[in-house]
Amino acid sequence: MKSTPNKFYEPTQNQLGYMTTQIDQVGYSFLDFAQQRPQPILEIGAAYGHVALEAAKRQIPIIVNDLDQRHLDALVKRADEKHLKYILPLLGNFPKDLVFKPNSLGSILICRVLHFFPPEEWIQAMHVMFEWLAPGGKLFMTNESPYFGTMRKFIPVYLERKRKGHPWPGLMIGMEYFDEGRKQDVNSVINLLSLKETKAAVEEAGFHIEYIEYLDRSSIYPPDALYDGREAIGVIARKKSIL
């Protein structure tokens, strides 16, 4: 049985975790930057679309992607009628179902999505987004870190793998280490990257990182998902302008 919404989390319809009910600093940075760019902007894996709804309130046209039509339908229902013209829903599984011309997007937001991607798809996703962004465009991203309270039983395993030089020490297949109270809402590969690992993957795709930090989620996540202030990682990265 799926969990009921609370002040922190709203469960997705497809067992891919939760949408947070609040916009964080990375989301607000995306919105502020989007107002400065002439090119289209894209949110990937938007779920019920809190950021997209805020973009529409600011009269910023936004392409809103999700792989579940139920989420996009809910987003449209939640939007004020006067804001609907700014929202372009786009159903599809990122990246394989989405097609954008190279250098066509001003900014991309992808929050709490890529930790569901196995290593090869993680790397591919970074390269695809780099290709889509226009020179000077920016990627805004958050992902769960290995220090995520919902999987605190996995932390010793992660640290031991890291000590042994495992190339993807945060990769977890199956729900063995997942909090019992959350298993009903997640059915996916989990791939948790530290700051070092995230930085390497982002830079390898060609991005220049402007901001990368662990994010303290004490006001964003419920108590059982908290650990020590390093629960997630936020990234803002730029595609360098052509000289």
C-alpha positions as CSV (number, residue, x, y, z in Angstrom):
1,M,0.0,0.0,0.0
2,K,1.3,3.4,-1.0
3,S,2.1,5.9,1.8
4,T,-0.2,8.9,2.2
5,P,1.2,12.4,1.6
6,N,2.6,14.4,4.5
7,K,4.1,17.9,4.9
8,F,7.5,16.7,3.5
9,Y,6.7,14.0,0.9
10,E,4.1,13.1,-1.7
11,P,4.5,9.5,-2.9
12,T,4.8,9.0,-6.6
13,Q,2.3,6.8,-8.5
14,N,5.0,4.5,-9.9
15,Q,7.1,3.4,-6.9
16,L,9.9,5.9,-7.7
17,G,10.0,7.4,-4.3
18,Y,8.6,10.8,-3.4
19,M,8.3,14.3,-4.6
20,T,9.2,16.8,-1.9
21,T,6.5,19.3,-1.1
22,Q,8.9,22.2,-0.8
23,I,11.2,23.9,-3.4
24,D,14.8,23.9,-2.3
25,Q,17.7,26.3,-3.1
26,V,18.6,24.5,-6.3
27,G,15.0,24.7,-7.5
28,Y,14.8,28.4,-6.8
29,S,18.2,29.0,-8.5
30,F,16.8,27.2,-11.6
31,L,13.8,29.5,-11.6
32,D,15.8,32.7,-11.1
33,F,18.2,31.7,-13.9
34,A,15.4,30.7,-16.2
35,Q,14.0,34.2,-16.2
36,Q,17.3,35.4,-17.7
37,R,17.4,33.0,-20.7
38,P,15.6,33.2,-24.0
39,Q,15.7,29.5,-24.7
40,P,13.2,26.9,-23.5
41,I,13.6,25.3,-20.1
42,L,13.0,21.7,-19.1
43,E,12.2,19.9,-15.9
44,I,12.9,16.2,-16.0
45,G,11.1,13.8,-13.7
46,A,8.8,16.6,-12.4
47,A,6.2,14.3,-10.7
48,Y,3.4,16.6,-9.6
49,G,5.4,19.7,-10.6
50,H,5.8,22.1,-7.7
51,V,8.7,23.8,-9.5
52,A,6.8,23.9,-12.7
53,L,3.8,25.5,-11.1
54,E,6.0,28.1,-9.6
55,A,7.6,28.8,-13.0
56,A,4.1,29.2,-14.5
57,K,3.2,31.7,-11.7
58,R,6.3,33.7,-12.7
59,Q,5.1,33.5,-16.4
60,I,8.1,31.4,-17.4
61,P,7.2,28.8,-20.1
62,I,8.4,25.4,-19.0
63,I,8.5,21.9,-20.6
64,V,7.5,19.5,-17.9
65,N,8.6,15.9,-18.3
66,D,7.6,12.8,-16.4
67,L,7.3,9.1,-17.3
68,D,3.9,8.7,-15.7
69,Q,0.9,10.3,-17.2
70,R,-0.9,10.4,-13.9
71,H,1.6,12.8,-12.5
72,L,1.3,15.1,-15.5
73,D,-2.5,15.0,-15.3
74,A,-2.3,15.9,-11.6
75,L,0.0,18.8,-12.4
76,V,-2.4,20.2,-15.0
77,K,-5.3,19.9,-12.5
78,R,-3.3,21.8,-9.8
79,A,-2.4,24.7,-12.1
80,D,-4.5,27.9,-12.2
81,E,-6.2,28.1,-15.5
82,K,-4.5,31.4,-16.3
83,H,-1.1,29.6,-15.9
84,L,-1.7,26.6,-18.1
85,K,-0.4,28.4,-21.2
86,Y,3.1,28.4,-19.6
87,I,3.1,24.6,-19.0
88,L,4.0,22.1,-21.7
89,P,3.6,18.5,-20.4
90,L,5.9,16.0,-22.0
91,L,5.4,12.3,-21.3
92,G,8.4,10.0,-21.7
93,N,11.2,8.1,-20.1
94,F,14.3,10.2,-19.9
95,P,16.6,10.0,-21.8
96,K,15.5,7.4,-24.3
97,D,12.0,8.8,-25.1
98,L,12.9,12.5,-25.3
99,V,14.3,14.3,-28.3
100,F,15.6,17.9,-28.3
101,K,17.9,19.5,-30.8
102,P,21.5,20.1,-29.6
103,N,22.2,23.5,-28.0
104,S,18.4,24.2,-27.8
105,L,17.7,24.5,-24.0
106,G,18.5,27.3,-21.7
107,S,18.4,25.3,-18.5
108,I,17.5,21.9,-17.2
109,L,16.3,20.9,-13.7
110,I,16.5,17.2,-12.7
111,C,15.8,16.7,-9.0
112,R,15.9,13.4,-7.2
113,V,15.9,11.4,-10.4
114,L,19.4,10.2,-11.3
115,H,19.9,8.1,-8.1
116,F,17.4,5.7,-9.8
117,F,19.8,5.2,-12.7
118,P,22.4,2.4,-12.9
119,P,26.0,3.6,-13.7
120,E,25.9,3.4,-17.5
121,E,22.6,5.3,-17.7
122,W,23.9,7.9,-15.2
123,I,26.8,8.7,-17.5
124,Q,24.6,8.7,-20.6
125,A,22.1,11.0,-19.0
126,M,24.8,13.6,-18.2
127,H,26.1,13.6,-21.8
128,V,22.6,13.9,-23.2
129,M,21.7,16.9,-21.0
130,F,25.0,18.5,-21.9
131,E,24.2,18.1,-25.6
132,W,20.7,19.6,-25.2
133,L,21.9,22.7,-23.4
134,A,22.8,25.8,-25.3
135,P,26.2,27.3,-24.6
136,G,26.0,29.2,-21.4
137,G,23.0,27.1,-20.3
138,K,23.0,25.4,-16.9
139,L,22.1,22.1,-15.3
140,F,20.4,22.2,-11.9
141,M,20.4,18.8,-10.2
142,T,19.9,17.2,-6.8
143,N,20.3,13.5,-5.9
144,E,20.3,11.5,-2.7
145,S,23.8,11.0,-1.2
146,P,25.1,7.8,0.4
147,Y,24.4,9.6,3.8
148,F,20.6,9.3,3.4
149,G,18.7,8.3,6.5
150,T,16.2,6.1,4.7
151,M,19.2,3.8,3.8
152,R,21.3,4.3,6.9
153,K,21.9,0.5,7.1
154,F,23.7,0.8,3.8
155,I,26.2,3.5,5.0
156,P,28.8,1.0,6.4
157,V,28.5,-1.1,3.3
158,Y,29.1,2.0,1.1
159,L,32.1,3.1,3.2
160,E,33.7,-0.4,3.0
161,R,33.2,-0.5,-0.8
162,K,34.7,2.9,-1.1
163,R,37.7,1.8,1.0
164,K,38.2,-1.1,-1.4
165,G,38.1,1.1,-4.5
166,H,34.7,0.0,-5.8
167,P,34.0,2.2,-8.9
168,W,30.3,2.7,-7.9
169,P,30.3,2.1,-4.1
170,G,26.8,3.5,-3.7
171,L,25.1,1.1,-6.1
172,M,22.3,-0.9,-4.4
173,I,20.2,-3.4,-6.3
174,G,17.2,-4.6,-4.3
175,M,15.7,-3.2,-1.1
176,E,17.9,-5.1,1.4
177,Y,19.1,-1.9,3.1
178,F,16.1,0.2,2.7
179,D,14.0,1.4,5.6
180,E,11.1,-1.0,6.1
181,G,8.6,1.8,6.4
182,R,9.5,3.1,2.9
183,K,9.9,-0.1,0.8
184,Q,6.3,0.1,-0.5
185,D,7.1,3.4,-2.2
186,V,10.3,2.4,-4.0
187,N,11.0,-0.4,-6.5
188,S,14.2,0.5,-8.3
189,V,17.9,0.4,-8.5
190,I,19.4,2.9,-6.1
191,N,22.7,4.5,-7.1
192,L,24.0,7.0,-4.4
193,L,27.0,9.1,-5.3
194,S,29.2,11.2,-3.0
195,L,30.5,14.7,-3.8
196,K,33.7,13.3,-5.3
197,E,31.8,10.8,-7.5
198,T,29.2,13.3,-8.6
199,K,31.8,15.9,-9.5
200,A,33.7,13.4,-11.6
201,A,30.6,12.3,-13.5
202,V,29.4,15.9,-14.2
203,E,32.9,17.1,-15.3
204,E,33.4,14.1,-17.5
205,A,30.4,15.1,-19.5
206,G,31.9,18.5,-20.2
207,F,30.2,20.7,-17.6
208,H,31.9,23.5,-15.6
209,I,30.7,23.1,-12.0
210,E,29.6,26.4,-10.4
211,Y,28.2,24.9,-7.2
212,I,28.3,21.4,-5.7
213,E,27.5,20.8,-2.0
214,Y,26.0,18.3,0.4
215,L,22.5,19.6,1.2
216,D,21.1,19.5,4.8
217,R,17.5,18.3,4.3
218,S,16.3,19.0,7.9
219,S,13.5,21.3,6.6
220,I,12.8,19.3,3.4
221,Y,12.7,15.6,4.4
222,P,10.8,13.8,7.2
223,P,12.8,12.9,10.3
224,D,13.4,9.2,9.2
225,A,15.1,10.4,6.0
226,L,17.6,12.6,7.8
227,Y,21.2,11.6,8.8
228,D,23.9,14.2,9.5
229,G,23.2,17.1,7.2
230,R,24.6,15.4,4.1
231,E,21.4,13.7,2.9
232,A,21.5,15.0,-0.6
233,I,23.9,16.7,-3.1
234,G,23.1,19.8,-5.1
235,V,24.8,20.7,-8.3
236,I,24.7,23.8,-10.6
237,A,26.8,23.3,-13.7
238,R,27.3,25.4,-16.8
239,K,27.9,24.4,-20.4
240,K,30.7,26.8,-21.4
241,S,30.0,29.4,-24.0
242,I,31.6,29.1,-27.4
243,L,34.4,31.6,-27.8
